[in-house]
Amino acid sequence: MCSSSPGIPSSQSPSNGGVLELPPPFAYGGNRTCHVHPSDPALCVKVASPGRTPELKRARANFFKRLRPLRTFDENWEECRQLVAIRRKVSSQEQHRFPAWHGRVVTNLGPGGVTTLYRNADGHISHTLEWHIWEEGLSEQIIRIVDEFTCFWRKETPPSRALLLHNILLVRPAERPAFLAVIDGLGYPGLFQPELLVKQLAKRKAARQVQAFRQRIDMLLRYRSGQTGNEEDFRFLRGRLKRSGASFPGAASLSPLDPDR
């Protein structure tokens, strides 16, 4: 599924074999932009951002990394690989917490990877947990959803990097209670991954990830209340929130770290 070359058409490509014309992105990641599939609003198409194509990333790497196959620099190939692995590891009743992989497409912006696009019951695209906590604070519903998520994470230990609040969506669908879904940062970093072989190591890593996850929530709440912190972190946070249409009410708008003040 993941070994096909970038740009090979899939069932999601135009029927005439042409190029899929993407609408403007609805979200921006560090390496890719996210677009609603023009033929299916339940799907997301991710393409490499300008300057972040696999070819350019390999060209900038050190000599030893440049010896790796080109596909290992492809974010879509890596995401496919990780999502397939997650499907094998996570129980069927919890797989809704991760997007499904739907193949590759050829687009006007380059090769694209197609995954599930999470939407709420009202049809709007789901926001990140970071956005919801900034807008709503730590409501009773969010506390419950976070507790359910951390219990799941400790129990099933999905392979993942850090649990960043902007990589986790709070989904409020019609067919089930609200839940958290992880859309990026999957898979353990590095070539040597003992957590995949030793269950106890995976549980310890999951526990550390959950602890750091809760610390990030606490930090976000402090920023929201107007407390100062790391200036660079706050600027990145503000940039993400502004791009997603978040507001800056009350003390948070008066923070001395506010670059627009």
C-alpha positions in Angstrom: 0.0 0.0 0.0 2.8 2.5 0.9 5.5 1.3 -1.4 4.1 2.9 -4.6 6.0 5.8 -6.1 4.9 9.3 -5.2 2.3 10.5 -7.8 0.9 7.1 -8.7 -2.8 7.6 -9.2 -5.2 5.8 -6.9 -9.0 5.3 -6.7 -9.2 8.8 -5.4 -7.7 10.4 -8.6 -9.9 11.9 -11.3 -11.6 9.3 -13.4 -10.0 10.7 -16.6 -6.5 10.2 -15.2 -5.9 13.9 -14.9 -4.7 16.1 -12.1 -6.8 16.7 -9.0 -7.3 20.5 -8.6 -7.1 21.2 -4.9 -8.9 24.1 -3.1 -6.9 26.4 -0.8 -5.6 24.7 2.3 -7.7 24.6 5.5 -4.7 23.8 7.7 -0.9 24.0 7.6 1.6 21.6 9.1 5.3 21.8 9.5 5.9 20.0 6.2 2.6 19.7 4.5 -0.6 21.6 3.7 -4.1 20.0 4.2 -6.9 20.3 1.7 -10.5 19.1 1.5 -10.7 16.5 -1.3 -12.7 18.2 -4.1 -14.7 15.1 -4.8 -15.3 13.9 -1.2 -15.7 16.2 1.8 -14.9 13.3 4.2 -11.4 13.1 2.9 -8.2 15.2 3.4 -5.5 15.5 0.9 -2.0 16.4 2.2 0.7 17.7 0.0 4.3 18.8 0.7 4.7 22.5 1.4 6.9 24.5 -1.0 10.5 23.8 -0.1 9.6 20.6 1.8 9.4 18.0 -1.0 11.2 14.7 -0.5 13.8 15.7 -3.1 14.7 18.9 -1.3 14.7 17.4 2.1 17.2 14.7 1.0 19.4 17.3 -0.8 19.7 19.2 2.5 20.4 16.1 4.6 23.9 15.0 5.7 25.9 12.5 3.6 24.8 9.4 5.4 21.1 10.3 5.4 21.3 11.0 1.7 22.0 7.3 1.2 18.5 6.4 2.3 15.8 5.8 -0.3 13.9 8.9 -1.4 10.6 7.5 0.0 12.0 7.8 3.6 11.9 11.6 3.1 8.3 11.5 1.9 5.9 12.5 4.7 2.9 10.8 3.0 4.8 7.5 2.7 5.8 7.6 6.3 2.2 8.5 7.4 0.8 5.6 5.4 3.3 3.2 7.0 2.5 4.4 10.5 -1.3 4.3 10.0 -1.1 0.8 8.7 0.9 -0.2 11.7 -1.5 1.5 14.1 -4.4 -0.4 12.5 -2.6 -3.7 13.4 -1.9 -2.7 17.0 -4.9 -0.8 18.2 -8.1 -2.6 19.2 -11.0 -2.2 16.7 -13.2 -0.2 19.1 -10.4 2.5 19.4 -9.4 2.8 15.7 -11.6 5.8 15.3 -9.0 7.8 17.2 -6.7 7.6 14.1 -7.4 8.5 10.5 -7.6 5.8 7.8 -5.3 5.8 4.8 -7.1 6.1 1.5 -4.2 6.1 -1.0 -2.3 8.5 -3.2 -3.4 11.1 -5.7 -1.8 13.3 -8.3 -2.6 17.0 -7.7 -1.9 20.4 -9.1 0.4 20.9 -6.1 2.3 17.7 -6.3 1.8 14.1 -5.0 -0.9 13.9 -2.3 -1.7 11.5 0.4 -5.4 10.9 1.2 -6.7 10.3 4.8 -9.9 10.6 6.8 -11.1 14.2 7.4 -12.7 14.5 10.8 -15.8 16.6 11.0 -18.3 17.4 13.7 -22.0 16.7 13.7 -22.6 20.2 12.3 -20.4 19.4 9.3 -17.6 21.7 10.3 -14.0 20.4 10.3 -12.9 19.4 13.8 -10.6 21.8 15.6 -7.5 20.8 17.6 -7.6 20.2 21.3 -5.3 23.2 21.6 -7.9 25.4 20.0 -10.8 24.1 22.1 -8.9 24.6 25.4 -8.0 28.1 24.3 -11.6 28.9 23.4 -13.4 27.0 26.1 -11.0 26.5 28.9 -10.9 23.1 30.7 -14.6 22.3 30.6 -16.1 19.3 32.2 -16.6 17.7 28.8 -12.9 18.3 27.9 -11.7 16.9 31.2 -13.8 13.7 30.6 -12.6 13.4 27.0 -8.9 13.9 28.0 -9.2 11.3 30.9 -10.7 8.8 28.5 -7.9 9.4 26.0 -5.1 9.1 28.5 -6.6 5.8 29.8 -6.7 4.5 26.3 -3.2 5.6 25.6 -1.7 3.9 28.7 -3.6 0.7 27.9 -2.9 0.3 24.2 0.4 2.2 23.9 0.2 3.3 20.2 3.6 4.0 18.8 3.9 7.8 18.7 6.2 10.7 19.2 5.3 13.5 21.7 1.5 14.1 22.1 1.3 17.7 20.9 -2.0 19.5 21.4 -2.1 20.8 17.9 -1.7 17.2 16.5 -4.8 16.0 18.4 -8.4 16.8 17.3 -11.4 17.1 19.5 -14.1 15.4 17.4 -17.8 15.8 18.2 -19.6 13.5 15.7 -23.2 12.6 15.5 -22.7 8.8 15.7 -20.7 8.6 18.9 -19.7 10.6 22.0 -17.0 13.2 21.5 -13.4 11.9 21.4 -9.8 12.8 20.7 -8.1 11.8 17.5 -4.4 11.8 16.8 -3.7 13.0 13.3 0.1 13.5 13.2 3.3 12.6 15.0 2.7 8.8 14.9 5.5 6.2 15.1 8.5 6.0 17.4 11.5 8.2 16.3 14.8 6.6 15.3 15.8 3.3 13.8 16.2 1.5 17.1 12.7 1.1 18.6 12.8 -1.4 21.6 9.3 -0.3 22.6 7.9 -2.3 19.7 9.5 -5.5 21.1 9.2 -5.1 24.9 5.7 -4.4 26.2 6.9 -2.9 29.5 9.1 -0.4 27.7 6.1 0.7 25.6 4.0 1.1 28.7 6.6 3.2 30.4 6.9 5.4 27.2 3.2 5.8 27.0 3.1 6.9 30.7 5.8 9.5 30.1 3.9 10.7 27.0 0.7 11.1 29.0 2.5 13.0 31.8 4.0 15.4 29.2 0.7 15.7 27.5 -1.0 16.9 30.7 1.9 19.3 31.4 1.2 20.9 27.9 -2.4 21.3 28.8 -1.4 23.1 32.1 1.0 25.3 30.2 -1.7 26.3 27.6 -4.1 27.2 30.5 -1.4 29.4 32.0 -0.9 31.2 28.7 -4.7 31.5 28.4 -4.9 33.2 31.7 -2.2 35.7 30.7 0.7 34.3 32.6 4.1 34.7 30.9 6.3 31.8 29.7 8.6 31.0 26.9 8.4 33.8 24.4 9.1 31.6 21.3 6.6 29.0 22.4 3.9 31.6 22.8 4.6 33.1 19.4 4.2 29.7 17.7 1.1 29.1 19.7 -0.4 32.4 18.8 0.4 31.8 15.1 -1.3 28.4 15.1 -4.4 29.8 16.9 -4.7 32.8 14.7 -4.5 30.7 11.5 -7.4 28.5 12.9 -9.5 31.6 13.7 -9.2 31.5 17.5 -10.0 34.6 19.6 -7.8 36.2 22.2 -10.2 37.5 24.9 -9.4 38.8 28.4 -6.0 38.6 29.9 -4.6 36.4 27.1 -4.9 39.4 24.7 -2.8 41.5 27.1 0.1 39.2 27.5 3.4 41.0 27.4 4.5 38.3 24.9 1.9 39.3 22.4 3.9 40.2 19.3 1.0 42.3 18.0 0.7 44.4 21.1 
